[in-house]
Amino acid sequence: MSFLIAATLDEALHALADGARPVAGGSDLVVGARHGKAPLPEHLVAIDRIDSLREIHHTADGLIIGALVNHHTIETDVAVTGRYSALSDGSALVGSPATRHVGTIGGNVMNASPAMDTGAPLVVLGAEVELQSLRGARRVPLHELWTGPGRTSAAPDELCVAIHIAAPMARAASAYLRLEYRRAMEIAIVGAAASVTLADDGSVASARVALTAVAPTIIEVTGLGAGSVDEVVAAARQAASQQARPISDLRASDHYRRHTVGVMAGRAVAAAARRAAGESISSPLNRAVGIGAS
Amino acid sequence: MTTPSTTTNTTTSTTTSTTTSTSTSLDITLHVNGVDYPVHIQQGRNLLSVIRTEVGLTGTKEGCDDCECGACMVLLDGQPVNSCSFLAAQAQGRSITTVEGLMDGDEMHPLQRNILDEGGVQCGFCTPGMLVSATALLARTPSPTDDEVRIGLSGNLCRCTGYAKIVAAVHRTAAELAD
């Protein structure tokens, strides 16, 4: 048994190389251990005081979000809410104020839950995860990172240090919505994120859609073409319901999830298109469009 | 219960300190409501159980033990945290505030007085967590809207009051503190 509070990234990487597991806020690790999901690791390295991982860098190329940036920071960062709105839409829905303070973007991504609220937004924004170990650093697209519920392709000694997101093009915007039964402490029944780039005539030049809680991982919808906003909304609805592979559990049946994920996908495309056209729709989109009990 | 150190201004261990142990237990110091408490704990212990058992402050409650109900809410460096799901070992060197820390000597905090006056306390089990979450809310949003109060308290469940009187107490406190 060992417990180390790492002061630097180098200390943390050495601990991981020696077999320790990382803990940031602990909201997945500690709760999971109590539920018997996985016992608390014998060797732990606390990474929450590595200040270099707690910063958001805005560059000409886009956004670099340190792995320790929490959901509260993301939901209130003006640059994120303005240009990467799907991500702030998602982070603002996570848990409660307490969860959003202890929960980190790196923890959320590496926990690899198919119901995570930041996952679909990051997919449609084309995000890559930066993994680092004593052996070096590499960047991994999300579809290569998530291999199943709670499983990633990261090696045990690799630490997620940052999320990289390319700057959106002109006349592009994004949005994330989820179906929820209550407004707080909720897990997505289903969810959908969309990013839309408009052509000069106001039609959709390209769109990406990703889905939450309808497959073993977050999945991206394929086969969406260009067209009028209404056409792409209809295509997203149909494709999302067709491509979803939902399960039935205590929160919803597979049948209900398959139907509602299409509704969410269509609404996400429509909201992203409105934002891309310059309309200001506040984050989280769930509140702006009135989803969830009031 | 561990005897607290006698001074309240002892320098806490710096945030760059490292703690290693090859055994299953750790000797750490928790800084709770301005007082240092040295404790000897198993490394997997959650902050809630250590505050209640070793530190001996039982205002913080265990409800769901699952990060859902908010009865265990404490402030860690001023931010709300579900102490049931936070490792005690990770809280060393941080400033922890529990509901007991809201008192000013024998004087209740305005939030405490107002939640009583408004009838926002029935069984009382959720009250400490509500007070802690409301404290964090008012620190960052001194004049919250109704929606902001409800979001600020959204991690705290109450099965008695129906919330309206708790929300009223927060508004009343905000108005008082603004005067």
Interface residues (C-beta under 8 A of the other chain):
Chain A: M1 S2 F3 L4 I5 A6 A7 E11 V23 G25 G26 S27 V30 V31 A33 R34 H35 L40 L44 A46 D48 R49 G95 S96 P97 A98 T99 H101 V102 R183 A184 M185
Chain B: T15 T16 S17 T18 T19 T20 S21 T22 S23 T24 L26 Q43 G44 N46 D65 D66 C67 E68 G70 M73 Q79 P80 V81 N82 S85 F86 L87 A89 Q90 Q92 G93 S133 A136 L137 I151 G152 S154 G155 N156
